[in-house]
Structures are given as C-alpha cells and as structure tokens.
Amino acid sequence: MASVFAPSPSFAGLNRSVSTNGISARQVLPAKPTPVDLPALQSASRVLQDQFVKDAQIIPDLGDTLTARV
C-alpha cells in the first residue's frame, strides 16, 4: 500500500538507509543549521514593535476606564 503523504523536503536529507551484512538500519544525520539573516530579523522586530506601540496607544488605560464616570 503506497503512502498518500509525500516526504517533507526539509527532512529529505536526514534519513539514510545503510546496509550492514544484509541488515538494513536507519541512520539519522544531524541537520545543518540554516544561517540567520540578523538584519532582516531586526527590521521585522522594529516593524512589530512600532505596530504594538500604535495599538497600545489606541486602547485606553484600564485604570482610566474603570474610574471614568459615565
């Protein structure tokens, strides 16, 4: 019976079949870490932080909301 799931490309290089004296065994190879694009992460962090600040300014302070008289 064939599997309906295709192997994930990110894990394609991790499993290798090896044969020792006719016995097959699975060997898991360590994954190579992907290089991190630090400037892109810092830029994204600034964009998110700016948006969080804008969102926080829209919402009134909880203390002011609770003590406000209607």
PDB file of N, CA, C and O in Angstrom:
ATOM      1  N   MET A   1       0.847  -1.171   0.000  1.00  0.00           N
ATOM      2  CA  MET A   1       0.000   0.000   0.000  1.00  0.00           C
ATOM      3  C   MET A   1       0.896   1.238   0.000  1.00  0.00           C
ATOM      4  O   MET A   1       1.771   1.367   0.856  1.00  0.00           O
ATOM      5  N   ALA A   2       0.690   2.124  -0.927  1.00  0.00           N
ATOM      6  CA  ALA A   2       1.502   3.334  -1.047  1.00  0.00           C
ATOM      7  C   ALA A   2       1.000   4.394  -0.074  1.00  0.00           C
ATOM      8  O   ALA A   2      -0.196   4.494   0.198  1.00  0.00           O
ATOM      9  N   SER A   3       1.920   5.167   0.435  1.00  0.00           N
ATOM     10  CA  SER A   3       1.568   6.246   1.354  1.00  0.00           C
ATOM     11  C   SER A   3       1.007   7.425   0.570  1.00  0.00           C
ATOM     12  O   SER A   3       1.484   7.731  -0.523  1.00  0.00           O
ATOM     13  N   VAL A   4      -0.003   8.086   1.126  1.00  0.00           N
ATOM     14  CA  VAL A   4      -0.595   9.247   0.476  1.00  0.00           C
ATOM     15  C   VAL A   4       0.170  10.514   0.818  1.00  0.00           C
ATOM     16  O   VAL A   4      -0.090  11.567   0.235  1.00  0.00           O
ATOM     17  N   PHE A   5       1.109  10.431   1.751  1.00  0.00           N
ATOM     18  CA  PHE A   5       1.875  11.598   2.161  1.00  0.00           C
ATOM     19  C   PHE A   5       3.236  11.576   1.493  1.00  0.00           C
ATOM     20  O   PHE A   5       3.933  10.561   1.513  1.00  0.00           O
ATOM     21  N   ALA A   6       3.606  12.695   0.904  1.00  0.00           N
ATOM     22  CA  ALA A   6       4.929  12.828   0.304  1.00  0.00           C
ATOM     23  C   ALA A   6       5.919  13.185   1.404  1.00  0.00           C
ATOM     24  O   ALA A   6       5.548  13.856   2.367  1.00  0.00           O
ATOM     25  N   PRO A   7       7.163  12.752   1.281  1.00  0.00           N
ATOM     26  CA  PRO A   7       8.140  13.112   2.301  1.00  0.00           C
ATOM     27  C   PRO A   7       8.380  14.613   2.302  1.00  0.00           C
ATOM     28  O   PRO A   7       8.374  15.259   1.254  1.00  0.00           O
ATOM     29  N   SER A   8       8.590  15.149   3.480  1.00  0.00           N
ATOM     30  CA  SER A   8       8.825  16.579   3.635  1.00  0.00           C
ATOM     31  C   SER A   8      10.190  16.931   3.065  1.00  0.00           C
ATOM     32  O   SER A   8      11.171  16.254   3.372  1.00  0.00           O
ATOM     33  N   PRO A   9      10.281  17.991   2.229  1.00  0.00           N
ATOM     34  CA  PRO A   9      11.578  18.352   1.678  1.00  0.00           C
ATOM     35  C   PRO A   9      12.585  18.777   2.733  1.00  0.00           C
ATOM     36  O   PRO A   9      13.790  18.629   2.528  1.00  0.00           O
ATOM     37  N   SER A  10      12.116  19.302   3.855  1.00  0.00           N
ATOM     38  CA  SER A  10      13.051  19.747   4.886  1.00  0.00           C
ATOM     39  C   SER A  10      13.717  18.574   5.598  1.00  0.00           C
ATOM     40  O   SER A  10      14.777  18.743   6.200  1.00  0.00           O
ATOM     41  N   PHE A  11      13.120  17.404   5.541  1.00  0.00           N
ATOM     42  CA  PHE A  11      13.686  16.238   6.198  1.00  0.00           C
ATOM     43  C   PHE A  11      14.214  15.218   5.199  1.00  0.00           C
ATOM     44  O   PHE A  11      14.597  14.114   5.587  1.00  0.00           O
ATOM     45  N   ALA A  12      14.238  15.572   3.922  1.00  0.00           N
ATOM     46  CA  ALA A  12      14.637  14.630   2.893  1.00  0.00           C
ATOM     47  C   ALA A  12      16.068  14.141   3.086  1.00  0.00           C
ATOM     48  O   ALA A  12      16.352  12.975   2.812  1.00  0.00           O
ATOM     49  N   GLY A  13      16.974  14.993   3.548  1.00  0.00           N
ATOM     50  CA  GLY A  13      18.364  14.600   3.681  1.00  0.00           C
ATOM     51  C   GLY A  13      18.720  14.005   5.019  1.00  0.00           C
ATOM     52  O   GLY A  13      19.883  13.661   5.231  1.00  0.00           O
ATOM     53  N   LEU A  14      17.781  13.866   5.934  1.00  0.00           N
ATOM     54  CA  LEU A  14      18.118  13.397   7.278  1.00  0.00           C
ATOM     55  C   LEU A  14      18.218  11.881   7.392  1.00  0.00           C
ATOM     56  O   LEU A  14      19.098  11.379   8.092  1.00  0.00           O
ATOM     57  N   ASN A  15      17.357  11.158   6.737  1.00  0.00           N
ATOM     58  CA  ASN A  15      17.340   9.703   6.880  1.00  0.00           C
ATOM     59  C   ASN A  15      18.096   9.051   5.730  1.00  0.00           C
ATOM     60  O   ASN A  15      17.863   9.357   4.560  1.00  0.00           O
ATOM     61  N   ARG A  16      18.975   8.177   6.072  1.00  0.00           N
ATOM     62  CA  ARG A  16      19.723   7.423   5.080  1.00  0.00           C
ATOM     63  C   ARG A  16      19.625   5.950   5.469  1.00  0.00           C
ATOM     64  O   ARG A  16      19.756   5.603   6.642  1.00  0.00           O
ATOM     65  N   SER A  17      19.399   5.103   4.495  1.00  0.00           N
ATOM     66  CA  SER A  17      19.395   3.669   4.753  1.00  0.00           C
ATOM     67  C   SER A  17      20.808   3.141   4.559  1.00  0.00           C
ATOM     68  O   SER A  17      21.454   3.449   3.558  1.00  0.00           O
ATOM     69  N   VAL A  18      21.285   2.356   5.499  1.00  0.00           N
ATOM     70  CA  VAL A  18      22.588   1.716   5.374  1.00  0.00           C
ATOM     71  C   VAL A  18      22.392   0.226   5.545  1.00  0.00           C
ATOM     72  O   VAL A  18      21.495  -0.212   6.266  1.00  0.00           O
ATOM     73  N   SER A  19      23.225  -0.547   4.889  1.00  0.00           N
ATOM     74  CA  SER A  19      23.105  -1.992   4.967  1.00  0.00           C
ATOM     75  C   SER A  19      24.403  -2.554   5.509  1.00  0.00           C
ATOM     76  O   SER A  19      25.479  -2.293   4.971  1.00  0.00           O
ATOM     77  N   THR A  20      24.296  -3.327   6.576  1.00  0.00           N
ATOM     78  CA  THR A  20      25.449  -3.981   7.170  1.00  0.00           C
ATOM     79  C   THR A  20      25.169  -5.471   7.213  1.00  0.00           C
ATOM     80  O   THR A  20      24.266  -5.921   7.918  1.00  0.00           O
ATOM     81  N   ASN A  21      25.937  -6.227   6.465  1.00  0.00           N
ATOM     82  CA  ASN A  21      25.762  -7.678   6.394  1.00  0.00           C
ATOM     83  C   ASN A  21      24.336  -8.060   6.023  1.00  0.00           C
ATOM     84  O   ASN A  21      23.793  -9.026   6.558  1.00  0.00           O
ATOM     85  N   GLY A  22      23.726  -7.309   5.111  1.00  0.00           N
ATOM     86  CA  GLY A  22      22.382  -7.627   4.654  1.00  0.00           C
ATOM     87  C   GLY A  22      21.288  -7.123   5.574  1.00  0.00           C
ATOM     88  O   GLY A  22      20.109  -7.305   5.272  1.00  0.00           O
ATOM     89  N   ILE A  23      21.642  -6.489   6.696  1.00  0.00           N
ATOM     90  CA  ILE A  23      20.650  -5.961   7.628  1.00  0.00           C
ATOM     91  C   ILE A  23      20.534  -4.462   7.386  1.00  0.00           C
ATOM     92  O   ILE A  23      21.527  -3.736   7.425  1.00  0.00           O
ATOM     93  N   SER A  24      19.305  -4.007   7.133  1.00  0.00           N
ATOM     94  CA  SER A  24      19.086  -2.594   6.862  1.00  0.00           C
ATOM     95  C   SER A  24      18.782  -1.857   8.162  1.00  0.00           C
ATOM     96  O   SER A  24      18.008  -2.340   8.989  1.00  0.00           O
ATOM     97  N   ALA A  25      19.383  -0.706   8.338  1.00  0.00           N
ATOM     98  CA  ALA A  25      19.145   0.113   9.536  1.00  0.00           C
ATOM     99  C   ALA A  25      19.004   1.561   9.111  1.00  0.00           C
ATOM    100  O   ALA A  25      19.574   1.966   8.098  1.00  0.00           O
ATOM    101  N   ARG A  26      18.266   2.333   9.856  1.00  0.00           N
ATOM    102  CA  ARG A  26      18.102   3.768   9.591  1.00  0.00           C
ATOM    103  C   ARG A  26      19.139   4.535  10.402  1.00  0.00           C
ATOM    104  O   ARG A  26      19.365   4.257  11.579  1.00  0.00           O
ATOM    105  N   GLN A  27      19.763   5.504   9.743  1.00  0.00           N
ATOM    106  CA  GLN A  27      20.734   6.353  10.406  1.00  0.00           C
ATOM    107  C   GLN A  27      20.275   7.797  10.247  1.00  0.00           C
ATOM    108  O   GLN A  27      20.009   8.249   9.133  1.00  0.00           O
ATOM    109  N   VAL A  28      20.183   8.516  11.354  1.00  0.00           N
ATOM    110  CA  VAL A  28      19.751   9.902  11.318  1.00  0.00           C
ATOM    111  C   VAL A  28      20.998  10.785  11.327  1.00  0.00           C
ATOM    112  O   VAL A  28      21.816  10.719  12.245  1.00  0.00           O
ATOM    113  N   LEU A  29      21.129  11.612  10.286  1.00  0.00           N
ATOM    114  CA  LEU A  29      22.258  12.521  10.189  1.00  0.00           C
ATOM    115  C   LEU A  29      21.874  13.869  10.788  1.00  0.00           C
ATOM    116  O   LEU A  29      20.725  14.292  10.661  1.00  0.00           O
ATOM    117  N   PRO A  30      22.815  14.551  11.440  1.00  0.00           N
ATOM    118  CA  PRO A  30      22.485  15.858  12.019  1.00  0.00           C
ATOM    119  C   PRO A  30      22.147  16.866  10.920  1.00  0.00           C
ATOM    120  O   PRO A  30      22.774  16.883   9.861  1.00  0.00           O
ATOM    121  N   ALA A  31      21.156  17.694  11.187  1.00  0.00           N
ATOM    122  CA  ALA A  31      20.737  18.717  10.223  1.00  0.00           C
ATOM    123  C   ALA A  31      21.703  19.889  10.275  1.00  0.00           C
ATOM    124  O   ALA A  31      22.203  20.253  11.340  1.00  0.00           O
ATOM    125  N   LYS A  32      21.958  20.479   9.103  1.00  0.00           N
ATOM    126  CA  LYS A  32      22.798  21.669   9.056  1.00  0.00           C
ATOM    127  C   LYS A  32      21.942  22.867   9.432  1.00  0.00           C
ATOM    128  O   LYS A  32      20.869  23.051   8.858  1.00  0.00           O
ATOM    129  N   PRO A  33      22.385  23.688  10.383  1.00  0.00           N
ATOM    130  CA  PRO A  33      21.589  24.858  10.767  1.00  0.00           C
ATOM    131  C   PRO A  33      21.513  25.855   9.606  1.00  0.00           C
ATOM    132  O   PRO A  33      22.486  26.076   8.886  1.00  0.00           O
ATOM    133  N   THR A  34      20.347  26.438   9.452  1.00  0.00           N
ATOM    134  CA  THR A  34      20.146  27.453   8.429  1.00  0.00           C
ATOM    135  C   THR A  34      20.711  28.769   8.927  1.00  0.00           C
ATOM    136  O   THR A  34      20.446  29.156  10.065  1.00  0.00           O
ATOM    137  N   PRO A  35      21.487  29.470   8.103  1.00  0.00           N
ATOM    138  CA  PRO A  35      22.019  30.757   8.557  1.00  0.00           C
ATOM    139  C   PRO A  35      20.892  31.752   8.838  1.00  0.00           C
ATOM    140  O   PRO A  35      19.882  31.784   8.136  1.00  0.00           O
ATOM    141  N   VAL A  36      21.089  32.555   9.873  1.00  0.00           N
ATOM    142  CA  VAL A  36      20.077  33.519  10.295  1.00  0.00           C
ATOM    143  C   VAL A  36      20.404  34.873   9.672  1.00  0.00           C
ATOM    144  O   VAL A  36      21.540  35.340   9.746  1.00  0.00           O
ATOM    145  N   ASP A  37      19.398  35.500   9.056  1.00  0.00           N
ATOM    146  CA  ASP A  37      19.558  36.829   8.479  1.00  0.00           C
ATOM    147  C   ASP A  37      19.240  37.837   9.576  1.00  0.00           C
ATOM    148  O   ASP A  37      18.100  38.278   9.719  1.00  0.00           O
ATOM    149  N   LEU A  38      20.260  38.194  10.344  1.00  0.00           N
ATOM    150  CA  LEU A  38      20.072  39.055  11.506  1.00  0.00           C
ATOM    151  C   LEU A  38      19.512  40.430  11.150  1.00  0.00           C
ATOM    152  O   LEU A  38      18.603  40.889  11.842  1.00  0.00           O
ATOM    153  N   PRO A  39      19.994  41.112  10.119  1.00  0.00           N
ATOM    154  CA  PRO A  39      19.412  42.417   9.781  1.00  0.00           C
ATOM    155  C   PRO A  39      17.921  42.327   9.439  1.00  0.00           C
ATOM    156  O   PRO A  39      17.153  43.218   9.802  1.00  0.00           O
ATOM    157  N   ALA A  40      17.508  41.274   8.755  1.00  0.00           N
ATOM    158  CA  ALA A  40      16.088  41.116   8.430  1.00  0.00           C
ATOM    159  C   ALA A  40      15.267  40.882   9.694  1.00  0.00           C
ATOM    160  O   ALA A  40      14.157  41.400   9.813  1.00  0.00           O
ATOM    161  N   LEU A  41      15.796  40.114  10.631  1.00  0.00           N
ATOM    162  CA  LEU A  41      15.090  39.874  11.893  1.00  0.00           C
ATOM    163  C   LEU A  41      14.975  41.158  12.709  1.00  0.00           C
ATOM    164  O   LEU A  41      13.940  41.417  13.322  1.00  0.00           O
ATOM    165  N   GLN A  42      16.036  41.959  12.717  1.00  0.00           N
ATOM    166  CA  GLN A  42      15.994  43.219  13.456  1.00  0.00           C
ATOM    167  C   GLN A  42      14.988  44.181  12.834  1.00  0.00           C
ATOM    168  O   GLN A  42      14.265  44.880  13.545  1.00  0.00           O
ATOM    169  N   SER A  43      14.947  44.214  11.517  1.00  0.00           N
ATOM    170  CA  SER A  43      13.990  45.077  10.824  1.00  0.00           C
ATOM    171  C   SER A  43      12.559  44.640  11.126  1.00  0.00           C
ATOM    172  O   SER A  43      11.700  45.475  11.412  1.00  0.00           O
ATOM    173  N   ALA A  44      12.306  43.351  11.064  1.00  0.00           N
ATOM    174  CA  ALA A  44      10.971  42.831  11.365  1.00  0.00           C
ATOM    175  C   ALA A  44      10.603  43.123  12.820  1.00  0.00           C
ATOM    176  O   ALA A  44       9.450  43.433  13.119  1.00  0.00           O
ATOM    177  N   SER A  45      11.571  43.025  13.715  1.00  0.00           N
ATOM    178  CA  SER A  45      11.326  43.312  15.126  1.00  0.00           C
ATOM    179  C   SER A  45      10.912  44.764  15.319  1.00  0.00           C
ATOM    180  O   SER A  45       9.995  45.052  16.088  1.00  0.00           O
ATOM    181  N   ARG A  46      11.590  45.690  14.619  1.00  0.00           N
ATOM    182  CA  ARG A  46      11.233  47.104  14.722  1.00  0.00           C
ATOM    183  C   ARG A  46       9.832  47.365  14.188  1.00  0.00           C
ATOM    184  O   ARG A  46       9.075  48.134  14.780  1.00  0.00           O
ATOM    185  N   VAL A  47       9.483  46.730  13.071  1.00  0.00           N
ATOM    186  CA  VAL A  47       8.143  46.908  12.490  1.00  0.00           C
ATOM    187  C   VAL A  47       7.081  46.421  13.476  1.00  0.00           C
ATOM    188  O   VAL A  47       6.079  47.100  13.696  1.00  0.00           O
ATOM    189  N   LEU A  48       7.299  45.249  14.069  1.00  0.00           N
ATOM    190  CA  LEU A  48       6.333  44.717  15.035  1.00  0.00           C
ATOM    191  C   LEU A  48       6.244  45.605  16.274  1.00  0.00           C
ATOM    192  O   LEU A  48       5.150  45.880  16.765  1.00  0.00           O
ATOM    193  N   GLN A  49       7.388  46.050  16.777  1.00  0.00           N
ATOM    194  CA  GLN A  49       7.381  46.904  17.970  1.00  0.00           C
ATOM    195  C   GLN A  49       6.635  48.204  17.701  1.00  0.00           C
ATOM    196  O   GLN A  49       5.855  48.655  18.540  1.00  0.00           O
ATOM    197  N   ASP A  50       6.865  48.808  16.545  1.00  0.00           N
ATOM    198  CA  ASP A  50       6.144  50.040  16.187  1.00  0.00           C
ATOM    199  C   ASP A  50       4.641  49.808  16.134  1.00  0.00           C
ATOM    200  O   ASP A  50       3.863  50.648  16.587  1.00  0.00           O
ATOM    201  N   GLN A  51       4.231  48.672  15.581  1.00  0.00           N
ATOM    202  CA  GLN A  51       2.802  48.373  15.493  1.00  0.00           C
ATOM    203  C   GLN A  51       2.216  48.126  16.884  1.00  0.00           C
ATOM    204  O   GLN A  51       1.095  48.550  17.165  1.00  0.00           O
ATOM    205  N   PHE A  52       2.955  47.453  17.744  1.00  0.00           N
ATOM    206  CA  PHE A  52       2.476  47.226  19.115  1.00  0.00           C
ATOM    207  C   PHE A  52       2.287  48.555  19.845  1.00  0.00           C
ATOM    208  O   PHE A  52       1.316  48.727  20.582  1.00  0.00           O
ATOM    209  N   VAL A  53       3.210  49.489  19.641  1.00  0.00           N
ATOM    210  CA  VAL A  53       3.103  50.802  20.287  1.00  0.00           C
ATOM    211  C   VAL A  53       1.857  51.529  19.776  1.00  0.00           C
ATOM    212  O   VAL A  53       1.112  52.108  20.567  1.00  0.00           O
ATOM    213  N   LYS A  54       1.628  51.502  18.464  1.00  0.00           N
ATOM    214  CA  LYS A  54       0.442  52.157  17.896  1.00  0.00           C
ATOM    215  C   LYS A  54      -0.839  51.528  18.443  1.00  0.00           C
ATOM    216  O   LYS A  54      -1.779  52.236  18.805  1.00  0.00           O
ATOM    217  N   ASP A  55      -0.870  50.197  18.502  1.00  0.00           N
ATOM    218  CA  ASP A  55      -2.054  49.505  19.021  1.00  0.00           C
ATOM    219  C   ASP A  55      -2.296  49.857  20.492  1.00  0.00           C
ATOM    220  O   ASP A  55      -3.437  50.057  20.909  1.00  0.00           O
ATOM    221  N   ALA A  56      -1.221  49.930  21.266  1.00  0.00           N
ATOM    222  CA  ALA A  56      -1.355  50.242  22.693  1.00  0.00           C
ATOM    223  C   ALA A  56      -1.863  51.663  22.900  1.00  0.00           C
ATOM    224  O   ALA A  56      -2.559  51.926  23.881  1.00  0.00           O
ATOM    225  N   GLN A  57      -1.533  52.584  21.997  1.00  0.00           N
ATOM    226  CA  GLN A  57      -1.986  53.965  22.130  1.00  0.00           C
ATOM    227  C   GLN A  57      -3.478  54.100  21.826  1.00  0.00           C
ATOM    228  O   GLN A  57      -4.125  55.027  22.314  1.00  0.00           O
ATOM    229  N   ILE A  58      -4.020  53.205  21.042  1.00  0.00           N
ATOM    230  CA  ILE A  58      -5.439  53.250  20.680  1.00  0.00           C
ATOM    231  C   ILE A  58      -6.315  52.833  21.857  1.00  0.00           C
ATOM    232  O   ILE A  58      -7.408  53.368  22.042  1.00  0.00           O
ATOM    233  N   ILE A  59      -5.835  51.879  22.651  1.00  0.00           N
ATOM    234  CA  ILE A  59      -6.616  51.323  23.760  1.00  0.00           C
ATOM    235  C   ILE A  59      -6.405  52.193  24.997  1.00  0.00           C
ATOM    236  O   ILE A  59      -5.261  52.442  25.378  1.00  0.00           O
ATOM    237  N   PRO A  60      -7.472  52.659  25.629  1.00  0.00           N
ATOM    238  CA  PRO A  60      -7.311  53.496  26.826  1.00  0.00           C
ATOM    239  C   PRO A  60      -6.765  52.681  27.997  1.00  0.00           C
ATOM    240  O   PRO A  60      -6.913  51.460  28.046  1.00  0.00           O
ATOM    241  N   ASP A  61      -6.137  53.374  28.929  1.00  0.00           N
ATOM    242  CA  ASP A  61      -5.598  52.739  30.123  1.00  0.00           C
ATOM    243  C   ASP A  61      -6.731  52.104  30.919  1.00  0.00           C
ATOM    244  O   ASP A  61      -7.794  52.709  31.064  1.00  0.00           O
ATOM    245  N   LEU A  62      -6.528  50.914  31.428  1.00  0.00           N
ATOM    246  CA  LEU A  62      -7.571  50.195  32.158  1.00  0.00           C
ATOM    247  C   LEU A  62      -7.999  50.979  33.408  1.00  0.00           C
ATOM    248  O   LEU A  62      -9.188  51.030  33.723  1.00  0.00           O
ATOM    249  N   GLY A  63      -7.053  51.583  34.114  1.00  0.00           N
ATOM    250  CA  GLY A  63      -7.393  52.358  35.308  1.00  0.00           C
ATOM    251  C   GLY A  63      -8.300  53.530  34.966  1.00  0.00           C
ATOM    252  O   GLY A  63      -9.250  53.817  35.694  1.00  0.00           O
ATOM    253  N   ASP A  64      -8.012  54.205  33.864  1.00  0.00           N
ATOM    254  CA  ASP A  64      -8.864  55.320  33.438  1.00  0.00           C
ATOM    255  C   ASP A  64     -10.249  54.826  33.060  1.00  0.00           C
ATOM    256  O   ASP A  64     -11.247  55.490  33.343  1.00  0.00           O
ATOM    257  N   THR A  65     -10.315  53.683  32.433  1.00  0.00           N
ATOM    258  CA  THR A  65     -11.585  53.126  32.008  1.00  0.00           C
ATOM    259  C   THR A  65     -12.459  52.739  33.211  1.00  0.00           C
ATOM    260  O   THR A  65     -13.673  52.942  33.195  1.00  0.00           O
ATOM    261  N   LEU A  66     -11.836  52.187  34.241  1.00  0.00           N
ATOM    262  CA  LEU A  66     -12.586  51.750  35.431  1.00  0.00           C
ATOM    263  C   LEU A  66     -13.058  52.917  36.289  1.00  0.00           C
ATOM    264  O   LEU A  66     -14.105  52.833  36.931  1.00  0.00           O
ATOM    265  N   THR A  67     -12.292  54.004  36.305  1.00  0.00           N
ATOM    266  CA  THR A  67     -12.648  55.135  37.166  1.00  0.00           C
ATOM    267  C   THR A  67     -13.464  56.208  36.420  1.00  0.00           C
ATOM    268  O   THR A  67     -13.935  57.170  37.026  1.00  0.00           O
ATOM    269  N   ALA A  68     -13.620  56.033  35.131  1.00  0.00           N
ATOM    270  CA  ALA A  68     -14.370  57.031  34.356  1.00  0.00           C
ATOM    271  C   ALA A  68     -15.859  56.986  34.754  1.00  0.00           C
ATOM    272  O   ALA A  68     -16.452  55.916  34.886  1.00  0.00           O
ATOM    273  N   ARG A  69     -16.426  58.157  34.936  1.00  0.00           N
ATOM    274  CA  ARG A  69     -17.840  58.224  35.288  1.00  0.00           C
ATOM    275  C   ARG A  69     -18.642  58.457  34.021  1.00  0.00           C
ATOM    276  O   ARG A  69     -18.329  59.319  33.199  1.00  0.00           O
ATOM    277  N   VAL A  70     -19.648  57.685  33.902  1.00  0.00           N
ATOM    278  CA  VAL A  70     -20.491  57.791  32.700  1.00  0.00           C
ATOM    279  C   VAL A  70     -21.686  58.647  32.940  1.00  0.00           C
ATOM    280  O   VAL A  70     -22.498  58.841  32.036  1.00  0.00           O
TER     281      VAL A  70
END
